[in-house]
Amino acid sequence: MNNKLIFPSIAGAILILMSLFFLANPSYKMSIEAKYHYEIGEYKEAYTLAQEAFELDIYNRMASTIMAQSKISLKYVNYVDMAKQYMKSINEIATHDVISKADKAKIKTICEIMIGTYTKLAPSVITDEDLVEKVTLYNQQFKSLLEKVNK
């Protein structure tokens, strides 16, 4: 009967000690906070906290992972921001009655830049699917625009 209680008690004590270390260590505490910010989509804050946690403890794999994932997600967020800005410029050009050759060249250049930037993006397994989908949608729009401009 005592053997049945000893092993679970030892395992429980080890888990409690590991949890206390994990929560008491400032590096891991920052990592947990960084993970929280990553999960709610605040990638800049997550990257900053993960970087600070990694600087405190270079063996903190959680900080390293969150830093890498935040960096990937920030690239996607930057792509979306650039796409919105460029689409606004293209929509302003499209309101003209006649689109000049210079404007067509500008649209073509914008589309080529954004399509090229898209090919450099590589999502990870945990990159937000909505973010990846949004980027893919913008890429399809730029490809469609490029086809129309090249006609």
PyMOL CGO cylinders between C-alpha atoms (Angstrom):
from pymol import cmd
from pymol.cgo import CYLINDER

trace = [
    CYLINDER, 0.00, 0.00, 0.00, 2.82, 2.43, 0.86, 0.3, 1, 1, 1, 1, 1, 1,
    CYLINDER, 2.82, 2.43, 0.86, 4.54, 1.76, -2.49, 0.3, 1, 1, 1, 1, 1, 1,
    CYLINDER, 4.54, 1.76, -2.49, 1.41, 2.87, -4.29, 0.3, 1, 1, 1, 1, 1, 1,
    CYLINDER, 1.41, 2.87, -4.29, 1.58, 6.25, -2.54, 0.3, 1, 1, 1, 1, 1, 1,
    CYLINDER, 1.58, 6.25, -2.54, 5.34, 6.81, -2.56, 0.3, 1, 1, 1, 1, 1, 1,
    CYLINDER, 5.34, 6.81, -2.56, 5.88, 6.98, -6.31, 0.3, 1, 1, 1, 1, 1, 1,
    CYLINDER, 5.88, 6.98, -6.31, 2.95, 9.32, -7.08, 0.3, 1, 1, 1, 1, 1, 1,
    CYLINDER, 2.95, 9.32, -7.08, 3.98, 11.50, -4.12, 0.3, 1, 1, 1, 1, 1, 1,
    CYLINDER, 3.98, 11.50, -4.12, 7.55, 11.75, -5.38, 0.3, 1, 1, 1, 1, 1, 1,
    CYLINDER, 7.55, 11.75, -5.38, 6.34, 12.51, -8.91, 0.3, 1, 1, 1, 1, 1, 1,
    CYLINDER, 6.34, 12.51, -8.91, 3.96, 15.15, -7.58, 0.3, 1, 1, 1, 1, 1, 1,
    CYLINDER, 3.96, 15.15, -7.58, 6.70, 16.76, -5.50, 0.3, 1, 1, 1, 1, 1, 1,
    CYLINDER, 6.70, 16.76, -5.50, 9.03, 16.88, -8.51, 0.3, 1, 1, 1, 1, 1, 1,
    CYLINDER, 9.03, 16.88, -8.51, 6.31, 18.50, -10.63, 0.3, 1, 1, 1, 1, 1, 1,
    CYLINDER, 6.31, 18.50, -10.63, 5.64, 21.08, -7.93, 0.3, 1, 1, 1, 1, 1, 1,
    CYLINDER, 5.64, 21.08, -7.93, 9.36, 21.89, -7.65, 0.3, 1, 1, 1, 1, 1, 1,
    CYLINDER, 9.36, 21.89, -7.65, 9.67, 22.19, -11.43, 0.3, 1, 1, 1, 1, 1, 1,
    CYLINDER, 9.67, 22.19, -11.43, 6.64, 24.48, -11.55, 0.3, 1, 1, 1, 1, 1, 1,
    CYLINDER, 6.64, 24.48, -11.55, 8.04, 26.69, -8.80, 0.3, 1, 1, 1, 1, 1, 1,
    CYLINDER, 8.04, 26.69, -8.80, 11.37, 26.97, -10.60, 0.3, 1, 1, 1, 1, 1, 1,
    CYLINDER, 11.37, 26.97, -10.60, 9.60, 27.71, -13.87, 0.3, 1, 1, 1, 1, 1, 1,
    CYLINDER, 9.60, 27.71, -13.87, 7.49, 30.48, -12.31, 0.3, 1, 1, 1, 1, 1, 1,
    CYLINDER, 7.49, 30.48, -12.31, 10.25, 31.90, -10.09, 0.3, 1, 1, 1, 1, 1, 1,
    CYLINDER, 10.25, 31.90, -10.09, 12.86, 32.15, -12.85, 0.3, 1, 1, 1, 1, 1, 1,
    CYLINDER, 12.86, 32.15, -12.85, 12.57, 35.63, -14.44, 0.3, 1, 1, 1, 1, 1, 1,
    CYLINDER, 12.57, 35.63, -14.44, 13.56, 34.33, -17.86, 0.3, 1, 1, 1, 1, 1, 1,
    CYLINDER, 13.56, 34.33, -17.86, 10.79, 31.73, -17.93, 0.3, 1, 1, 1, 1, 1, 1,
    CYLINDER, 10.79, 31.73, -17.93, 8.34, 34.19, -16.42, 0.3, 1, 1, 1, 1, 1, 1,
    CYLINDER, 8.34, 34.19, -16.42, 9.04, 36.55, -19.35, 0.3, 1, 1, 1, 1, 1, 1,
    CYLINDER, 9.04, 36.55, -19.35, 8.70, 33.62, -21.73, 0.3, 1, 1, 1, 1, 1, 1,
    CYLINDER, 8.70, 33.62, -21.73, 5.23, 32.86, -20.42, 0.3, 1, 1, 1, 1, 1, 1,
    CYLINDER, 5.23, 32.86, -20.42, 4.26, 36.50, -20.82, 0.3, 1, 1, 1, 1, 1, 1,
    CYLINDER, 4.26, 36.50, -20.82, 5.73, 36.52, -24.34, 0.3, 1, 1, 1, 1, 1, 1,
    CYLINDER, 5.73, 36.52, -24.34, 3.72, 33.39, -25.19, 0.3, 1, 1, 1, 1, 1, 1,
    CYLINDER, 3.72, 33.39, -25.19, 0.57, 35.14, -23.97, 0.3, 1, 1, 1, 1, 1, 1,
    CYLINDER, 0.57, 35.14, -23.97, 1.25, 38.17, -26.18, 0.3, 1, 1, 1, 1, 1, 1,
    CYLINDER, 1.25, 38.17, -26.18, 2.01, 35.91, -29.14, 0.3, 1, 1, 1, 1, 1, 1,
    CYLINDER, 2.01, 35.91, -29.14, -1.28, 34.05, -28.69, 0.3, 1, 1, 1, 1, 1, 1,
    CYLINDER, -1.28, 34.05, -28.69, -3.32, 37.27, -28.69, 0.3, 1, 1, 1, 1, 1, 1,
    CYLINDER, -3.32, 37.27, -28.69, -1.53, 38.56, -31.79, 0.3, 1, 1, 1, 1, 1, 1,
    CYLINDER, -1.53, 38.56, -31.79, 0.76, 41.15, -30.25, 0.3, 1, 1, 1, 1, 1, 1,
    CYLINDER, 0.76, 41.15, -30.25, 3.84, 39.91, -32.10, 0.3, 1, 1, 1, 1, 1, 1,
    CYLINDER, 3.84, 39.91, -32.10, 6.10, 42.93, -31.48, 0.3, 1, 1, 1, 1, 1, 1,
    CYLINDER, 6.10, 42.93, -31.48, 5.56, 42.73, -27.74, 0.3, 1, 1, 1, 1, 1, 1,
    CYLINDER, 5.56, 42.73, -27.74, 6.01, 38.96, -27.81, 0.3, 1, 1, 1, 1, 1, 1,
    CYLINDER, 6.01, 38.96, -27.81, 9.26, 39.31, -29.74, 0.3, 1, 1, 1, 1, 1, 1,
    CYLINDER, 9.26, 39.31, -29.74, 10.60, 41.95, -27.36, 0.3, 1, 1, 1, 1, 1, 1,
    CYLINDER, 10.60, 41.95, -27.36, 9.77, 39.93, -24.23, 0.3, 1, 1, 1, 1, 1, 1,
    CYLINDER, 9.77, 39.93, -24.23, 11.12, 36.70, -25.72, 0.3, 1, 1, 1, 1, 1, 1,
    CYLINDER, 11.12, 36.70, -25.72, 14.33, 38.46, -26.69, 0.3, 1, 1, 1, 1, 1, 1,
    CYLINDER, 14.33, 38.46, -26.69, 14.76, 39.81, -23.16, 0.3, 1, 1, 1, 1, 1, 1,
    CYLINDER, 14.76, 39.81, -23.16, 14.06, 36.37, -21.70, 0.3, 1, 1, 1, 1, 1, 1,
    CYLINDER, 14.06, 36.37, -21.70, 16.58, 34.81, -24.07, 0.3, 1, 1, 1, 1, 1, 1,
    CYLINDER, 16.58, 34.81, -24.07, 19.20, 37.37, -23.07, 0.3, 1, 1, 1, 1, 1, 1,
    CYLINDER, 19.20, 37.37, -23.07, 18.66, 36.43, -19.41, 0.3, 1, 1, 1, 1, 1, 1,
    CYLINDER, 18.66, 36.43, -19.41, 18.99, 32.71, -20.15, 0.3, 1, 1, 1, 1, 1, 1,
    CYLINDER, 18.99, 32.71, -20.15, 20.33, 31.58, -23.51, 0.3, 1, 1, 1, 1, 1, 1,
    CYLINDER, 20.33, 31.58, -23.51, 19.23, 28.02, -22.74, 0.3, 1, 1, 1, 1, 1, 1,
    CYLINDER, 19.23, 28.02, -22.74, 15.58, 29.06, -22.50, 0.3, 1, 1, 1, 1, 1, 1,
    CYLINDER, 15.58, 29.06, -22.50, 14.13, 27.13, -25.46, 0.3, 1, 1, 1, 1, 1, 1,
    CYLINDER, 14.13, 27.13, -25.46, 10.69, 28.60, -24.93, 0.3, 1, 1, 1, 1, 1, 1,
    CYLINDER, 10.69, 28.60, -24.93, 12.03, 32.13, -25.37, 0.3, 1, 1, 1, 1, 1, 1,
    CYLINDER, 12.03, 32.13, -25.37, 14.00, 31.08, -28.43, 0.3, 1, 1, 1, 1, 1, 1,
    CYLINDER, 14.00, 31.08, -28.43, 10.96, 29.47, -30.02, 0.3, 1, 1, 1, 1, 1, 1,
    CYLINDER, 10.96, 29.47, -30.02, 8.64, 32.40, -29.29, 0.3, 1, 1, 1, 1, 1, 1,
    CYLINDER, 8.64, 32.40, -29.29, 11.24, 34.82, -30.63, 0.3, 1, 1, 1, 1, 1, 1,
    CYLINDER, 11.24, 34.82, -30.63, 11.52, 32.85, -33.88, 0.3, 1, 1, 1, 1, 1, 1,
    CYLINDER, 11.52, 32.85, -33.88, 7.75, 32.46, -34.27, 0.3, 1, 1, 1, 1, 1, 1,
    CYLINDER, 7.75, 32.46, -34.27, 7.14, 36.14, -33.51, 0.3, 1, 1, 1, 1, 1, 1,
    CYLINDER, 7.14, 36.14, -33.51, 9.70, 37.11, -36.13, 0.3, 1, 1, 1, 1, 1, 1,
    CYLINDER, 9.70, 37.11, -36.13, 7.87, 34.99, -38.73, 0.3, 1, 1, 1, 1, 1, 1,
    CYLINDER, 7.87, 34.99, -38.73, 4.49, 36.42, -37.74, 0.3, 1, 1, 1, 1, 1, 1,
    CYLINDER, 4.49, 36.42, -37.74, 5.86, 39.97, -37.86, 0.3, 1, 1, 1, 1, 1, 1,
    CYLINDER, 5.86, 39.97, -37.86, 6.90, 39.38, -41.47, 0.3, 1, 1, 1, 1, 1, 1,
    CYLINDER, 6.90, 39.38, -41.47, 3.32, 38.39, -42.25, 0.3, 1, 1, 1, 1, 1, 1,
    CYLINDER, 3.32, 38.39, -42.25, 1.92, 41.42, -40.41, 0.3, 1, 1, 1, 1, 1, 1,
    CYLINDER, 1.92, 41.42, -40.41, 4.33, 43.69, -42.30, 0.3, 1, 1, 1, 1, 1, 1,
    CYLINDER, 4.33, 43.69, -42.30, 3.23, 42.12, -45.59, 0.3, 1, 1, 1, 1, 1, 1,
    CYLINDER, 3.23, 42.12, -45.59, -0.42, 42.81, -44.77, 0.3, 1, 1, 1, 1, 1, 1,
    CYLINDER, -0.42, 42.81, -44.77, 0.38, 46.41, -43.82, 0.3, 1, 1, 1, 1, 1, 1,
    CYLINDER, 0.38, 46.41, -43.82, 2.35, 46.94, -47.03, 0.3, 1, 1, 1, 1, 1, 1,
    CYLINDER, 2.35, 46.94, -47.03, -0.41, 45.31, -49.07, 0.3, 1, 1, 1, 1, 1, 1,
    CYLINDER, -0.41, 45.31, -49.07, -3.05, 47.61, -47.57, 0.3, 1, 1, 1, 1, 1, 1,
    CYLINDER, -3.05, 47.61, -47.57, -0.91, 50.64, -48.32, 0.3, 1, 1, 1, 1, 1, 1,
    CYLINDER, -0.91, 50.64, -48.32, -0.18, 49.56, -51.90, 0.3, 1, 1, 1, 1, 1, 1,
    CYLINDER, -0.18, 49.56, -51.90, -3.82, 48.61, -52.55, 0.3, 1, 1, 1, 1, 1, 1,
    CYLINDER, -3.82, 48.61, -52.55, -4.83, 52.08, -51.41, 0.3, 1, 1, 1, 1, 1, 1,
    CYLINDER, -4.83, 52.08, -51.41, -2.37, 53.59, -53.92, 0.3, 1, 1, 1, 1, 1, 1,
    CYLINDER, -2.37, 53.59, -53.92, -3.61, 51.30, -56.68, 0.3, 1, 1, 1, 1, 1, 1,
    CYLINDER, -3.61, 51.30, -56.68, -7.25, 52.14, -55.90, 0.3, 1, 1, 1, 1, 1, 1,
    CYLINDER, -7.25, 52.14, -55.90, -6.42, 55.85, -56.15, 0.3, 1, 1, 1, 1, 1, 1,
    CYLINDER, -6.42, 55.85, -56.15, -4.86, 55.24, -59.58, 0.3, 1, 1, 1, 1, 1, 1,
    CYLINDER, -4.86, 55.24, -59.58, -7.88, 53.18, -60.63, 0.3, 1, 1, 1, 1, 1, 1,
    CYLINDER, -7.88, 53.18, -60.63, -10.24, 56.10, -59.98, 0.3, 1, 1, 1, 1, 1, 1,
    CYLINDER, -10.24, 56.10, -59.98, -8.68, 58.03, -62.88, 0.3, 1, 1, 1, 1, 1, 1,
    CYLINDER, -8.68, 58.03, -62.88, -10.68, 58.00, -66.11, 0.3, 1, 1, 1, 1, 1, 1,
    CYLINDER, -10.68, 58.00, -66.11, -7.58, 57.08, -68.11, 0.3, 1, 1, 1, 1, 1, 1,
    CYLINDER, -7.58, 57.08, -68.11, -4.69, 55.12, -66.67, 0.3, 1, 1, 1, 1, 1, 1,
    CYLINDER, -4.69, 55.12, -66.67, -1.38, 56.29, -68.11, 0.3, 1, 1, 1, 1, 1, 1,
    CYLINDER, -1.38, 56.29, -68.11, 1.54, 54.05, -69.06, 0.3, 1, 1, 1, 1, 1, 1,
    CYLINDER, 1.54, 54.05, -69.06, 3.45, 55.40, -66.05, 0.3, 1, 1, 1, 1, 1, 1,
    CYLINDER, 3.45, 55.40, -66.05, 0.61, 54.42, -63.72, 0.3, 1, 1, 1, 1, 1, 1,
    CYLINDER, 0.61, 54.42, -63.72, 0.44, 50.95, -65.30, 0.3, 1, 1, 1, 1, 1, 1,
    CYLINDER, 0.44, 50.95, -65.30, 4.19, 50.60, -64.80, 0.3, 1, 1, 1, 1, 1, 1,
    CYLINDER, 4.19, 50.60, -64.80, 3.79, 51.69, -61.18, 0.3, 1, 1, 1, 1, 1, 1,
    CYLINDER, 3.79, 51.69, -61.18, 1.03, 49.10, -60.59, 0.3, 1, 1, 1, 1, 1, 1,
    CYLINDER, 1.03, 49.10, -60.59, 3.13, 46.44, -62.31, 0.3, 1, 1, 1, 1, 1, 1,
    CYLINDER, 3.13, 46.44, -62.31, 6.15, 47.26, -60.14, 0.3, 1, 1, 1, 1, 1, 1,
    CYLINDER, 6.15, 47.26, -60.14, 4.06, 47.20, -56.96, 0.3, 1, 1, 1, 1, 1, 1,
    CYLINDER, 4.06, 47.20, -56.96, 2.57, 43.83, -57.89, 0.3, 1, 1, 1, 1, 1, 1,
    CYLINDER, 2.57, 43.83, -57.89, 5.96, 42.35, -58.72, 0.3, 1, 1, 1, 1, 1, 1,
    CYLINDER, 5.96, 42.35, -58.72, 7.40, 43.57, -55.41, 0.3, 1, 1, 1, 1, 1, 1,
    CYLINDER, 7.40, 43.57, -55.41, 4.53, 42.12, -53.40, 0.3, 1, 1, 1, 1, 1, 1,
    CYLINDER, 4.53, 42.12, -53.40, 4.54, 38.80, -55.27, 0.3, 1, 1, 1, 1, 1, 1,
    CYLINDER, 4.54, 38.80, -55.27, 8.30, 38.56, -54.76, 0.3, 1, 1, 1, 1, 1, 1,
    CYLINDER, 8.30, 38.56, -54.76, 7.94, 39.35, -51.07, 0.3, 1, 1, 1, 1, 1, 1,
    CYLINDER, 7.94, 39.35, -51.07, 5.24, 36.69, -50.74, 0.3, 1, 1, 1, 1, 1, 1,
    CYLINDER, 5.24, 36.69, -50.74, 7.50, 33.98, -52.15, 0.3, 1, 1, 1, 1, 1, 1,
    CYLINDER, 7.50, 33.98, -52.15, 10.04, 34.73, -49.39, 0.3, 1, 1, 1, 1, 1, 1,
    CYLINDER, 10.04, 34.73, -49.39, 7.46, 34.16, -46.64, 0.3, 1, 1, 1, 1, 1, 1,
    CYLINDER, 7.46, 34.16, -46.64, 7.40, 30.72, -45.05, 0.3, 1, 1, 1, 1, 1, 1,
    CYLINDER, 7.40, 30.72, -45.05, 4.80, 30.02, -42.38, 0.3, 1, 1, 1, 1, 1, 1,
    CYLINDER, 4.80, 30.02, -42.38, 5.55, 27.71, -39.52, 0.3, 1, 1, 1, 1, 1, 1,
    CYLINDER, 5.55, 27.71, -39.52, 3.16, 25.17, -38.09, 0.3, 1, 1, 1, 1, 1, 1,
    CYLINDER, 3.16, 25.17, -38.09, 1.95, 27.58, -35.40, 0.3, 1, 1, 1, 1, 1, 1,
    CYLINDER, 1.95, 27.58, -35.40, 1.68, 30.75, -37.50, 0.3, 1, 1, 1, 1, 1, 1,
    CYLINDER, 1.68, 30.75, -37.50, -1.84, 32.16, -37.19, 0.3, 1, 1, 1, 1, 1, 1,
    CYLINDER, -1.84, 32.16, -37.19, -3.92, 30.62, -39.98, 0.3, 1, 1, 1, 1, 1, 1,
    CYLINDER, -3.92, 30.62, -39.98, -6.03, 33.77, -40.41, 0.3, 1, 1, 1, 1, 1, 1,
    CYLINDER, -6.03, 33.77, -40.41, -2.86, 35.79, -40.92, 0.3, 1, 1, 1, 1, 1, 1,
    CYLINDER, -2.86, 35.79, -40.92, -1.54, 33.31, -43.49, 0.3, 1, 1, 1, 1, 1, 1,
    CYLINDER, -1.54, 33.31, -43.49, -4.91, 33.30, -45.24, 0.3, 1, 1, 1, 1, 1, 1,
    CYLINDER, -4.91, 33.30, -45.24, -5.02, 37.10, -45.35, 0.3, 1, 1, 1, 1, 1, 1,
    CYLINDER, -5.02, 37.10, -45.35, -1.52, 37.23, -46.87, 0.3, 1, 1, 1, 1, 1, 1,
    CYLINDER, -1.52, 37.23, -46.87, -2.46, 34.57, -49.44, 0.3, 1, 1, 1, 1, 1, 1,
    CYLINDER, -2.46, 34.57, -49.44, -5.57, 36.54, -50.40, 0.3, 1, 1, 1, 1, 1, 1,
    CYLINDER, -5.57, 36.54, -50.40, -3.54, 39.71, -50.95, 0.3, 1, 1, 1, 1, 1, 1,
    CYLINDER, -3.54, 39.71, -50.95, -1.01, 37.74, -53.00, 0.3, 1, 1, 1, 1, 1, 1,
    CYLINDER, -1.01, 37.74, -53.00, -3.81, 36.44, -55.24, 0.3, 1, 1, 1, 1, 1, 1,
    CYLINDER, -3.81, 36.44, -55.24, -5.10, 39.97, -55.69, 0.3, 1, 1, 1, 1, 1, 1,
    CYLINDER, -5.10, 39.97, -55.69, -1.64, 41.19, -56.72, 0.3, 1, 1, 1, 1, 1, 1,
    CYLINDER, -1.64, 41.19, -56.72, -1.26, 38.30, -59.17, 0.3, 1, 1, 1, 1, 1, 1,
    CYLINDER, -1.26, 38.30, -59.17, -4.66, 39.11, -60.66, 0.3, 1, 1, 1, 1, 1, 1,
    CYLINDER, -4.66, 39.11, -60.66, -3.76, 42.79, -60.98, 0.3, 1, 1, 1, 1, 1, 1,
    CYLINDER, -3.76, 42.79, -60.98, -0.45, 41.92, -62.61, 0.3, 1, 1, 1, 1, 1, 1,
    CYLINDER, -0.45, 41.92, -62.61, -2.24, 39.76, -65.19, 0.3, 1, 1, 1, 1, 1, 1,
    CYLINDER, -2.24, 39.76, -65.19, -4.65, 42.61, -65.98, 0.3, 1, 1, 1, 1, 1, 1,
    CYLINDER, -4.65, 42.61, -65.98, -1.83, 45.17, -66.28, 0.3, 1, 1, 1, 1, 1, 1,
    CYLINDER, -1.83, 45.17, -66.28, 0.21, 42.88, -68.54, 0.3, 1, 1, 1, 1, 1, 1,
    CYLINDER, 0.21, 42.88, -68.54, -2.69, 42.46, -71.04, 0.3, 1, 1, 1, 1, 1, 1,
]
cmd.load_cgo(trace, "trace")
